[in-house]
Amino acid sequence: MTQSTTFSNPPSGGRRERKAEQTRRRILEAAKKQMAQGGPESITIQVVTEGADIGQGTFYNYFKSRDDLVDAVIVDVVENLGRRLDAMTHGMADAAEIYSFSLRHLMHTAVSDPVWGWFMVRLGIAQEGLLNALGPRASRDIQIGIDSGRFDIEDVKLASAMTFGSLLAVMHDYLDTDRKEDPSSAYAESLLRMVGITPAEAKEIANRPLPILPELPQSELL
Amino acid sequence: MTQSTTFSNPPSGGRRERKAEQTRRRILEAAKKQMAQGGPESITIQVVTEGADIGQGTFYNYFKSRDDLVDAVIVDVVENLGRRLDAMTHGMADAAEIYSFSLRHLMHTAVSDPVWGWFMVRLGIAQEGLLNALGPRASRDIQIGIDSGRFDIEDVKLASAMTFGSLLAVMHDYLDTDRKEDPSSAYAESLLRMVGITPAEAKEIANRPLPILPELPQSELL
């Protein structure tokens, strides 16, 4: 259901539902802000309810626990980014280009918005929400490359793990030091080499003009 | 000073010094055990002093704080491994072989000893002690490859970060799933491709017989 139909023809209880969704979003936004500032460990129900200006009792109408909230934040941020990447690469034919564009956008999002970047880096390589949102997409894109004969690798899981781990490590290196140059293309170039693209072609593909990441329609937002 | 000279010719106060070193090691071992079980966050001074069977007052004779202890654990474990890698590769001529052997041993140590592997994975990509022990060594080995014309890359820091991040992510993937095959050679092969070695040669180098990691003499242990 799009937002416009909600407004033009509100269902029974629509106002209450919108209010509930607004409260849920306020809690999520407070948690995202806290996570960006202090890392996932710093998120407590008390901090978040104070940030969202709601009572602790209200909190439990929306989330079962503190961990439930943290998972929801991760799904919210990373899954929406994943969907935007899916929308961007939909219809593209070359697996190397799909892989490269997606990696560059993931990296670019982090270095152009340090709040988002630190969020990812702090979650770390063992964070399930992050792995679940990005891992299957990376594996899918790598598998397309293998099936189309474009990539020359044997172990999709290994390549997916290396893609993910190096993503976070390069983000961390960029955010933690005084690097000024966006590492997105150099990062994608390195991974294209890893999956078997020659160095010359990897450089060319990784430096193609990057398509804009489309916004999702309201109806597809989580 | 080696252990044997210590025993045959104890210096003035030698007995007390040995006792102090034994107590420090007991604290470190208790902390390592706790870190392996519950991750770095689970280390508290209370847990460690109970594990080492000492009083909290005694603890502060050896470490300034809880964080000081955690840093010491990391230095102890990772720096000793780094020194053993240095001893192994000392005198080797080919940068690609040095890089490959070191990466394989790092990975192999983690997958053959899950306690050590989880320890590394839990510390994560942003852990300074880990970065300080492994980062400069990776950068050094990559720089040797560039200077000798063996590696074809432009950004040592990027390659070093990707080496480190993918190391931890592959460790995590191995430890967290039911993978049975040691990923050490496949991991090294991927990174050799990344630094510009052709896929055929990368496979060959990454599957050469792996030299044994030498033990350090007592005098060089931390």
Interface residues (C-beta under 8 A of the other chain):
Chain A: E41 V121 R122 G124 I125 A126 D152 I153 E154 D155 K157 L158 A159 A161 M162 T163 F164 G165 S166 L167 L168 A169 V170 H172 D173 D176 T177 R179 P183 A186 Y187 S190 L191 R193 M194 G196 P199
Chain B: E41 V121 R122 G124 I125 A126 D152 I153 E154 D155 K157 L158 A159 A161 M162 T163 F164 G165 S166 L167 L168 A169 V170 H172 D173 D176 T177 R179 P183 A186 Y187 S190 L191 R193 M194 G196 P199
